[in-house]
Amino acid sequence: MSDLKTSLNAIKDKNFGYFFDKDGKCYIYHTKFGRERNSVILENDDIESKFEDLTKKIYEDNSEVFYKLKGAFEEYLNDYSNKSTMHIKFDENGEFLKTKSKIVDNFSETFGKEKIDEIDFNQGNFKKDIFEKWWDKSINSAKMQGNATNLLKDEKKLVDNLKIINDASDESGNLTQLLDKLENVEGMKATARELAYWMQFKDDKFPPKDDKFPLKDDKFPLANDASVNTAKYIFEMLNKNSKDELEKRKKENTSNNEQVYFDFVLKKLNVKRTDNLPQYYILDQFLNLIDKIKNSDLALITKEKLDKKDESKDIKQSAYYKLYQAAYDFANLCGKADIKSNDLEGFKKLLKTHKNIIFHGIPGTGKTYTIVNNVKNIIKNENQMLITQFHPSFSYEDFIEGIKPTGIENGQLKLELKNGIFREFCDKAKEEEKGFLEKLEKGNFNEALSDHGYFFIADEINRAELSRVFGELLYALEYRGEKGKIKTQYASMRDDEDFYVPENMFLLGTMNDLDKSIDSFDLALRRRFIWQEMECDYNVIRDEIYANNIEEYAQACKKLNDKISKDIGEKYQLGHSYFLKIEFKNDEIKDSDMKKLFSNRFEALLKEYLRSEYSEKDIQASLDKLKKLFVIEKNDDKNK
């Protein structure tokens, strides 16, 4: 067994991983695709050859799943070509596309015009208040970068930006040209891409007057972060040597990465415009489905949602269902389809400026869930992330290094200096540090993060005695790389070898504000971290629950939290994960469902919060008031 482990550890390919099951059987796997897709390895096997065979089979399987998806997509387009969106949550009698078109039409109102092509950007007729409303409704809902407050600090620059976007849309013949022209936009680049896409239709009859959507051909795709990342995912799933293939295609077509990804998927799918919709819009809807699909979405497809061509079939044989099943299977090739990120671009923006971050807030805001999901959606393989839960007995010896027993030798206990989990993880990260820095120098932060970033996640970080755990590490945390070299406590046993935290190492922690052990952070340690508060996100409730009255339910959740905040205290509010536990039938949340949720999930927790402050009688009276308040507000109530 030791010889096999030695051979396994000798494989330096970052995509190579192995594990042993409880019976001692060994498996090898490709770290990008996870342990599910593995191959048994025996003592005398040629490990490199077996890994090559496994990798080849994985990519062959990927292609097979994709072509099944392509067939389902073609069948769907044949039956549902009149729809403007493929995602069932967004489909409401063709209103999706009309809503999207309003991004353009409402924008023109910020200059006092009905249509964009009537705007003269040099006339000084910019309407600040209308722009602010437009931004909130059209842009922040998509969680794009920037905000109206910052943009409006320099109104002239903002108007100049909008003129650049308008001209770029007019003058660009493809995505590479568009992105080059949008480089001159400051502070709203993500918004610029989306707005530029819709501006190319400004001389159409848009929005349409009937139920059809006869848009002209689009010159370039809607290249927001989600669609680019999804197109990149498809490219990497179908190309074993994706980096070499990318460089080859860029040279052949004089294009950028994004253009290569979109053109590759467009060609693979053989997407052509329909009578109603242009090819890139159809592609965007396809990518949107792959990005958003979850296993639970399959349950949303009911007989009522099917087209006449489909309604006589068994649900699972319908074109709609087969597309969703095939989309989920392809999106889940790396086991990540049900791992959805929360503001991934905002998370990456934070990582660009900070490497020590603690996410804190009320319980139930999904701190660990969000961080882990965001990291999983950034990294290329699972070896780049390590998560551990801190606890009161966690020590410097566990974290950095310490003398530990390693067995019995000649009847005596044998002790050796062993690396702690953080030091061991730092050593792995150092192997990728050079690649990380090289890509940073070229301005490729996202690629550096994805290919070479390492993430150590300390869950419930404040439960340990942190001064004891971190020891002399504070200096190395503040100054990454060799400039932050330190001597550890056991340096004399390593010939005075220095230790440092590499540039590509990110230390992320989580903690609940209710936990009284926040005092374990001394001031010196606190100032090495930045603190990100996570609050109840009512948009998560709106996005994750499919109900006809979801808006009323989200408002009821907010009303309950506002009351808890006022009567008990801000830190006692409930996070969105508590509200997601609602159970209901027939796509309608009833007051009785909410009362059941309150009694089964909230009451015991809130009682604990109140126990130290109030008598049992007063506690029950407070709980009864809160339960009475937690109902769907009727129209009559709103008008009072």
N, C-alpha and C positions, 0 to 999 in steps of 0.2 A: 504493500500500500504506500509506503514512504517513497519507493522508487517511482511509482505512478505520480504521486504528488510533485516530486522533483521535476519530472518531465512536463507536467501540466504548468508548473510555475515558470518553466523555461520559455514558454510561448509568450512573446512580447507584443503580439498583435492586440491593439486596444479593443478590437471587436470580439476577442476570444474570452469566453467565460466558462467556468465549470462549477459543479456542485455535487455533493454526495447525498443520497437519500438516507432514511433512517436505517436501511438494511446494508448500507455501505456501498451500494451500487453507484458508479460514477457516470455523470452526464456532462457533455459539452454543449454549449449553446452560443449563438451570436448575440452579443449584448444589446444590439440595436433592437432585436426582435423579442427579447425576453426568454425566460426559462421554459415557457410552454413548448417552444419549437426546438427540440433537443435531439441528441443522438447519444446512445449508450457507448461508453468507451471502456475497453478492457486493457489489462496490464500490458499486453504485447502489441497493441494497435499502434499504427503510425498516426499519431495525433494530428499532425498538420494535414495529412491527406484526408483523414476523416472530417476535419473541420472544413476543408475545401469542398468536400462532397456535400456536407450539410448546408453550406452557404449557397452552393449551386442549386440545391433542391428548394431552398427557401425562395430564391428569386424566381425559379420556375413556377412554384406555387403562387407567388404574388401575381405573376402574369396571368395565370389561369383565373384567379379571383377577379382581376381587372377585366378580362374579356367577358366574364359572366356579367359584371357590372355594366359594361358597354352594351351588351345585348339587352339588358333590362332597361337601360336608359333609352335605347332606340325604340323599344316597345312602348315605353311611357310617352315619349314624344309623339308617337303615332296616335295614341289615344287621348292625350291631354295637351295637345299643342295650343289650345286656346287659353291655358292658364298662364298667369304672369309670375308665379312662384311655384317651386316644387316642394317647399317646406310647409307641411300641413298646418303648423302653428301660425303661419303668416298668410294663409290663403283665406280670403273672404270675398268671394264673388268678384275676383279681378281687381279688388281695391288696392292690392299691394303695389302694383306698378303706378297707379294713379297717385298714391301716397309718395312714392319715390319721385315722381315728376314734380311734386310740389316743392322739393328741395330747390329746384331751379326757379320755378315761378315765384315762390315766396321770397327768394333771394333778390329778384329784380325789384321787389317792393322797397328794398333798403335804399334804392336810388330813385324812388318815386315813379317807377315805370311798371307796366304790366308784363313786359317781356324783356329778356336780357338783351336782345339785339337792338333795343331802343335806348340802352344806357349809354350816356357819355360820361366816362370816368373822370373827365377833366372839368366838369361843370360845378363841382363843389356841392352837389345836392345829396350827399350821403346822409342817411337818417340813422343816427346812433341808436335810438331806442328800438327801432324796428329791427336793426341788425342784431341787437342783443336778444330779442325775442326769437328771431329766426335761428340764431346759433343754438339757443337752448333747446328748441323743438327739433331741429334738423340734425344737429351735430353731436351735442353732448349725449344724446340718447344712444349713440353708437360708441360712446366712451373714447372719442378721439382726443388727440393731444391738444393741449392748450385750453384756454377759456376766454370768454368774451372780455372779462375784466382786464386781463393782461393785454389782449390785442388792442383794446380801445385806449390804452395809455398813449399810443402813437397813432392817431387816426389817419394821418397822411400815409404812413407806412402800410397800414391796413388796406387803404384804398388802392395803393400801388400794388399790393399783393393780389388783390381781386382782379385788377387789370391784367397782371401777368398770367393769372389762371385763365382768364377769358381768352387772351391772345394765344396762350399755349394750346388750348383746346382747338382753336381755329387753325393754327399753323402746323400742328403735329400730324404726321401720317401714320405713326406707329407709337408703341409704348416707349421705346428707347428715346425717341425724339421728345416725347411729352415729358419724361422724367428729367431729361437734360434741361429743358426749359423751366421746369418747376423748381430746379435747384436755386433759382433766384428768389423764391418765396421764403419769407422769414416767419417762423413761429406758428405756422398752421399747415405744415407739409402734408399731414395725413388727410386733413380736410380738403386740401387742394386737389389731391388725386380723385377723391370722390366727386367733388364739384365739377372738375374738368370733364369727367366721364359724361355726366348728365348734360353739360353745356353743349356737347357735340350734337344734341338733338334739338337745339333751341329753335331752329327754323322749321321743325316738324309741326304738325297739328297736335300739340302736346300740352296738356293731357288730351287723350282722344275723346271724341264726343259719343262714341258707341262702346260696345263691349269688346271691340277688337283693339289691337295695339300695333298698327302698321308703322313701326319705327323704321327709319332708314338704316342702312348698314353702319355699324360702328367701326371706327378706325383703330381703336385701341381698347383694351379691357379695363374694367374697374379694378384697379390694382391697390386695394386696401390691404392691410396687414394680414387679415384672415385669408383672403383669396390667394395672395402671394405665397403664404406659408403652406396652404393646402396644395397649390400647384407644385410647389417644391417637394412636398411630401410624396406626391404621386411620381414625380421625376425620380426621386431617390428610391422608391419602392420597386421601380421597374428597371433601374440601371444599377447593376452591381458595382461598377466603377464610376459612380455618379460624378465625382469631382473631375476626372479626366474627360468624361463625356460632356460635362458642362463647358469646360475650357475649349474643347474641340468645336462645339456648336457656336460658341461666342465668336471664335475666329472666323468660322465659315460665313456667319451672317452679320458680323459687325454689330452685335447687339449686347445688351446688358443681361444680367442673371434673370431678372423678372421676365423679360421678353422670351428668353429661352424656355423657361418653365411653362408659360402660357401657350406658346406655339407648340411645344411638345404635347401637352394635354389635348389641345385643339385638334392636332393631327391624329393622335391616338384614338380620340373619340369620333373623329370624322364629323365634327359638328358643322352643320350648315344652317343658314338662317331658315326660319319657317315663314309662312305667310305673314305672321304677326310680329315676330321677334328676330333681332339680328344675332349673329353667331356669338359675339363676345358676351352679350347679355345672357344667352342660353348657357354659355360656359360658366359665367358667374353664378348662375343658379345651381348648376351642378356642383361647383366648388363649395358653395354655401351649404349645400346639403351634406357633403362629405365632412365639412368642418363642424356642423352642428348636430349631426345624427347621434342619437343615443339609443340604446336597446329599448328603453321605455317608449320611444316614439312609435314603435311598431304597433303598440296597443291603441294609438290614436286613429288608426285607419279603420273606419267602420263602414258599413254598407252605405250610409248616407253620404259619405265622402266620395264614393266611386262614380265614375262616368258611366253613361248608359252602356258603353261597350264592355264595361267591367262588372256591372252590378249583378249579372246573372251567375257570375263565377263565385267559387269559394273565395273568401277573403284572401287566403294565402296564395291563390292562383291569379289574383288580379295584378295588372301591370303596376299599379301604385305600390302594392305590398312587396312585389318582387324587386322593384327598384330600391325600396327602403331596406329590405333584407340584404341585397347585394351591396348597397352603400355602406351599411353597418359592417358587413364582413370585411370590406376593403379598408374602411377607416380603422378597423380593429386589428390590422396585421401586426402592429407593434403592441397590442393590448392597451391602447390609449383612447379608444372611441368613447368610453364613458368617463374619461378624465378631461373635464372641461376647465379651461383657464378663466380666471377672473381678472380682467384688465391686464392681460399679458404684456402689452406694450408699455403700460404705466409701470409695471413691475420691472421690465428691462431698463426703462429710463432711470429708475431708482438705482439699479445695480450699476449703471454707468458712472454714478458719482459716489456711491457708498458700498463698502464691502463688509461692514459689520452692522447688521440691522436687527432690531427687535420689534416684532409685531405684537401689539398688545390690544386689549379691549375687553368688552363684556363677554361672558361665556356664550357660545353658540354662534359666533360670527365666522366660524370656519377658518380660523387662523392657520392651523396645521394643514388642513385639507387644501386651502387655497395655495399656500406656499409650495407644498409638495406637488400639487397639480401643475402649477406654473413652472416649477423646476423641471418636472418630467416632460413638459412641452417645449423646453429649451434644449435640454441635453441630448446628445446623440446616443449615449448608451448608459445603462444603469450604474456602471462603475463610477460615474461622475457625481453621484449623490450618496450621502450617508446620513441617516437620521437616527438619533438616539434620544431617549428620554432621560432628562436629569432627575435626580432624586436625592434625598438628604444624605445618603451614604456614598454618593458619587465623589471621587477624589482626584487629586493631582495625578496619582499613580494610574488611575483609570484613563485620564484625559491626555496627559503628556508622556510620562514615563515613570517607572518604578521598579523596585526589586521584588520579584514574584517567584513563588515556588514553581518548579518545572518538572518535578518528579523525585523519585528516590534513587540514589546512586550509592552503592556499597553500604547500604543501611542508613545512609544520611540523607536528609532533606536537601535537595539541590535548589539553589537560588540563582536567578539570572536577572539582568537588567532587561526589561521588556518595554517596548514602545506602547504608549497609550493609543486610544483609537484616533485622537486628533492628529498626533504626530505621524502615525502610520498613514493616515489619509493625506497629510501634507506631503509626505514622501512620494505618494502616487501622483499628486498634483504637479510636483516639481518636474516630472517627466514630460509634462505637457506645457510647462511655463513658457518655454522658448517659442513654441507655435502660437500661443496666446498673444505674446508681446509682438510677434511679427505681424499678425493680423490686425492688431490694434494700430500699429504704425501705418498700415495701409488704409486705416479708417473703417475696417470691417469689424465693428464691435459685435454685432449680432452673430456673425460667423465665428469669431473668437470665443464668444460665450458658449455657443452651441457645440463647437468642436473640442474646446480645451478648458472650459470653465468647470470648476469643482465646487460642490455645495455641501457644506456641513450644516445640518439642521439640528439645533438643540431644542427639543420640545420641552415645554414647561421649564425653561432655563432657570427661573428664579427659585426652584425647589431645592437646588443644591447650595452649599456654602461656597459662593462663587470666588471669593478672594483665595480660598484654599485650592479650588479647582484650577484657576487660571495662573496662580503663582506669578512668576516673572514674565508671563506671556504678554502683558499689557503693551510693552514697547513694541513687540513684534506685530501686534494687532494694528497698532497705529501706523507703523511704517512697514509696508509690505515689501517683500523682496529682500535682497542681500543687504540693503541699507538698514534693515531692521534686525540684523543678526544679534542673537543673545546667547549667553551661556546658561544652560538649564541646570537644575539642581544636581544632576548626576553627570555633568559634563566631564568630570575627572575620570569617570569610568569609560568614556568614549574618546580618550586622548585629547580632551579639551575641544572636541568638535562643536562647531557653532550650529545653532538652529535658527531658522527663519520661517515665516509664513509666506508662501509664494504669492505672486501677484494675481494668479488665477484662482485663488481660494476665497470663497465667500462664506462668511459665518452668519447664519440666520437663526434667530431665536424666537420662541413664542412664549407668551405668558398671559394669564388672566388678571385683569385689574382687581378682581375680588380677592385674589390670593394675597394674604397679609404679608407673605414673605418677600414682598418687593424690597423690603429694607435690606435684603441680602446683597443688593447692589450698592457698593460704596461709590462715592462720587468719582473717584479715579476711573472706575470701571464704566460707570454710566456715560461719561463723556466720550468713551471710545466707540459707543454705538449711537446710531440715530434711532429714533423711536417713531414707529408708524402705528397710529391708532386705527383699529378696524371696528366699524360700527355696524349696526343692523342694516343690511342692504335690501331695501324693499323691492328693488329691481330684480334681485335674485328670486324672490317670491313670485314676481310676475312672470319671470322667464321659466321657472322650473315647474310651476303648477299650471295645468291646462284645465281651466274652468271658465264658463261663460261670464261669471261675475268675479273674475280674478281681481279687477281693479278695486271693487268694493271690499274684497277680503284684505287686500294689501293696505287699504285705508284703515280698516278696522285694526289691523296689526299695529300700525303706526299710532293710532289713537290709544291703544292699550299701553304701548311703551311710553307715550307722552305722559299718561296718567301715573305710571310706575315711577317715571323720572321725577315728576312733581311731588308725589306723596311719599316715596321711599328713598329715591336717590338715583342719579344718572347711571351709576355703575351697576345697578340692579336690573336694568332693562334686559329683555330677552333678545338673543341673536336670531337671525333669520332661519338658522337650522331648526330651531324649535317650531317655528311656524310652518315649516315644510312638512311636518309630521301629520298634517290634517288629512283625515280620511273622509271621502265623500263619494256619492254616486251620481250618474247621469249628467256629468259635466257641470254640476251646480253645487256650490257650497252653501249649506243651510246653517241657521243659527244653532240647531241641535248638534251639528257636526262640530261647531266651534265650542259649544259647552262641553262636549265630550273631550275635545282636545285640552281644554282648560283644566278639567277635573283630572284627567289621566296624566298630563304632562307638566302643566304649569303650577298646579296648586301646591304640591309637596315642596317644590323648589322655592316658591315665593314664601311659603310658611317658614322655611329655614332662614330666609333673609330677614323676616320680621320677628323671629323668635326672641332675639336678644333685646329688641326695642319695645315690644308690646306684650300685653297679657293675651292669654289664649282667646278670650272673648273678643278683644279688639282686633286680633289677627283675623278671626273668622269674619268679622264685620267688614274688614278691609278687603278680604278675598271675595266676599259676596258682591261688593261694589264693583270690583274689577271684572268679575265674571259677567255681571249685568251689562257692563260697558262693552264687552267683547262680543259684538253682534254686527251683522250686516246692516249698515245704515240705509234706511228706506228714503225714498225721495221726499216724503212728507217730513222726515226728520231733518233733512238737509235744508228745507225751506224755513225751518223754525228760527 
